[in-house]
């Protein structure tokens, strides 16, 4: 068995990773994944000090990425990216509540999940689902901008990824916000600011 250390980031830049950058915070990290709503300059900065790939999905406030995408980083929106045998699928954006490129109705997101399922099938399954928004009823809010997507449950039920990692829900929103919870056999992680996951890979 070996561990792959994945640094998930979302919503709020970590001062220790930007304003007061401490290179030791990246020691031992194998992969960085952004769950959205972070300045593209922040991602570009991190990847210059990091030897591995930096993956990202778009947040609902990431319209600036259209003109200034993060340099040296890989967008996994609507894709399945494989790293060291770990299959990671991405679905950026939030519930549509105003005009914005990375906002979707439930129906629009449902059709995105259908297309993504074809790619998951070709990869033989899914290990980590990465999104910006949460799933409906799991770490989400009651207002429209922070409501989760119901269609995410279909992906979780059909493919049973080990982890579902999202952003969008700041811990300042209330004491009810959880960092880690369970949805059936899936571990759900709120990646707000930063979270390090040690992903265990079974080896022969």
N, C-alpha and C positions, 0 to 999 in steps of 0.2 A: 504494500500500500504506500502511496506517496501523496503528498499534499500540494495542491496548486493554490497559491494565495492570490485572490482577486480583490482589488480595491474598487469598490463601487462608490461613486460620487453623484451628487444631485443637488440642485436647487440653491445651495449656498456654498461659495468657495470656502475652503478651510484655510484659516490664516496660516497654519503651519505648513500648508502646501502652496502658498502663494505669497501673501504679504510678508511673512516671516519664514520664508522657505527653509525647511529642514530636510536635507537630502536623506537623512536616516529614516524618514517616514516612508521612503520608497524601497528601502532595503528588504530583499526577500519577496517583493511583489512580482508576480509573473504576468499579470494582466490588469489593465485598468478599464473600467466600464462606466460611462456616464449615462445616467438616467434622465438627463435633460435639464433645461433651465439654468445653464451655466454659461458664462461668457466664453465665446470661442477662443479668446486670447488665453484664458485659463487652461483650456485643454491643450492648446498649442504650446504653452509654457511647460506643462507637465511632461508632454511627450518628448521634449528636448532633453530632459533629464532622466529619461526612462528608456530601457533597452527593449522592452516588449511592445506589443500593440496596444493602442488605446481605441476602444470601441465606443460608439455613442448612438443614442436615439435622440430625437428632437423633443424638447419640451414645448408647451404652448406659448412660451415667451421667446422662442428661438427664431423668429422671423429674420433676425440679423444674419443667421447662418446662410441665408440665400445669397447674400453679397459677400459675407466674410466667413466662409466655413473654416473650422479649425484645421490648421495645417498639420499634415502628417498623421491624421486620425482617420478612422474607418467608420462610416455610417452603416449601421446594421438595421435601419428601418426596413421592415418588410423582407428581411433576409434571415438566413441561418448561417452563422459563422462558426466554424469549428476550430477550437484551440486545444491542442494536446488531447484530442479525442472528446472534448466537452462541446456539445452542440448548444449554441446560444442563439436564440431567436429574438428579434427586436420589433417593438411596436411603439413608436413615439406618439406624442400628442395627447390632448385632453378632450374632455367633453366640449362640444361647441357651445359657447355662450356669447360670443361676439365675432366680428370679422377677424380672421387670422388663418395663416397657412396651415398651422399644425393643430387644428381643432376639428373634431369630427362628431357627427351625430352617431347614435348607437348603430343605426343601419349602415352608415359608411364604415365604421370600425368593424362591423360584422363581416362585410365583404372583404376587408383587408385580412381578417383572420382566415377566411376561406382560402384566399390566395396563399397565405403563409402556410396553411396546412399542406398544400402540395409540395412546398419546399421541405417541410418537416418530414413528410413521407419519404421523399427522395433521400434524405439524410438518415432515415431509419429510426427517427425518434427525436426527442427533445430532452435536454438536461436542465437548461436554465431559460426561463422566459423573462425578458427584460422589457419593461415598458416605462413610460413616464407616469401615466395615470394608474391608479389602483383598480382592482376589480370591484364591482358593485357589492357593497355590504362588507368589504374587507379593508379596513384602514381608510375608507373614503369619508367624504363629508356629506352633509345633507343638502348643501346648496348646489346649484347646477354646475358652476365652475369646477367643483371638487368632487362631483359624483363620479363613481367608478363605472366601468363598462361591464355590463352583464355578459357580453359575449366572451370575455376572458375566461369565464368559468368553463365554457365548452372546451377551450384549449387545455385547461388544467385537468379536467375530467377525462378527456380523450387521451392525452399524452403523459400525464402524471410526471411532469418535470420534478426534479428534486427541489428546485428553488424557483420562486417567482419574486423578482426584485423590481421595485418601482420607486418613483420619486413623488414629486408634486405635493405631498402632505408634510408641511413643515411642522416641527415639534412645537413651535410657538403657537400653533393653532389650538392646542388644548392638551390637558393631561391625559386624555383618552388615547392619544396617539401611541401606537406600539412600534418598537423597533423590529421585533421578531414575533411572529405568530404562526399558527398552523391553520391550513385549510385542507382538511382531509389529510392526505399523506404528503402534501406540498408545504414546504417551509416558505413563508412569506416574509420578505425583508423590506423595510422602508429605508432606502439608501440616503435619505436627506443628509447633506453635508458629506459624510464619509462613513463607510463601513467596510471592514476587511473580512472576507469570507475565506475560510480554509476548506477548499473543496477536495475531498478525498477520492482518489482514483485507485481502484483495485488493480493490482498487477499480479501476473502469474508468478 
